[in-house]
Amino acid sequence: MNLNSDTYVNEAGTVLVNWPSHSHAQLILKRPQRHNALGLDELSGLSEAATFLQKKQPKVLSIIADSPNFSVGGDINEFSEAISKDNIETWLRTAIGYFNNAINKLRNLDAAIVVGVQGASAGGALGLIWCADHVILSQDASISMAYAKLGGSPDGGTSWLLPRMVNPLRAFEMFTLTSSLKAEQALNWGLANQITTTIELNENVNEVANKWLGLPNQSLKNIKHLLRSSQNHDLETHLAQELEGFVSASKQPEFKLQVMKFSKSN
């Protein structure tokens, strides 16, 4: 991986990072022949891509898939091969180690993240989706959690993210009973912001990204940090963080310009 390059692509060509515009990075899953199943190549690629993005620090990140399906989750063929070689523990520790690094670094980016999801999305791929600050589903999108049926266990941060996005009761239901949600139900559960057509999905993702690019950097960064940290802070700690955030924003030229503009108009 060349951190000095402007773009990233893994050796298999299935994970890419490019720049649609200045300050806007785009992470693309590109393994359509396998419905973007996440094998070792893809998981190591996501880990490297996340490290690359952490180094580059875009203002906005969009995550999309070049495939009719966003991602069917872990590559079952690689599971099967590892089991047949009596190597499943080593495979899982390696694969999930890559994925854990990717999810952790993506979640900790300062960038505002928008994800566009079409077709099937399943398993650990949902952890990638739920790194987002804004989720757009196509009308044909479905979200599946088949861990229990498969006899596996949650990964990709899904068991940490899901109960925070819905509630523990809904999360347990989804992991064990209602394992698949269509787009409308996912929206009603609070797992997405909007639904669009498949044709308009990428356009809508770019529309959100461009709106964020038009916001002052410090304000966007502060809002993301405050909302992400609020669940882990007591009120006193959070109020202090809000104060420091507003002070840092007030030092930016955009704030002074907008305040003076508003003052003169009133």
Buried (B, 14 or more C-beta within 10 A) or exposed (E): BEEEEEEBBBEBEBBBBEEBEEBBBBBBBBBEEBBBBBBBBBBBBBBBBBBBBBEBEBBBBBBBBEBBBBBBBBBBEBBEBBEEEEEBEEBBEBBBEBBBBBBBBBBEBBBBBBBBBBBBBBBBBBBBBBBBBBBBBBBBBBBBBBBEEBEBEBBBBBBBBBBEBBEEEBBBBBBEEEBBBBBEBBBEBEBBBEBBEBEBBBEBBBBBBEEBBEBBBBBBBBBBEBEEEEEEBEEEEBEEBBEEBBEBBEEBEEBEEEEEEEEEEE
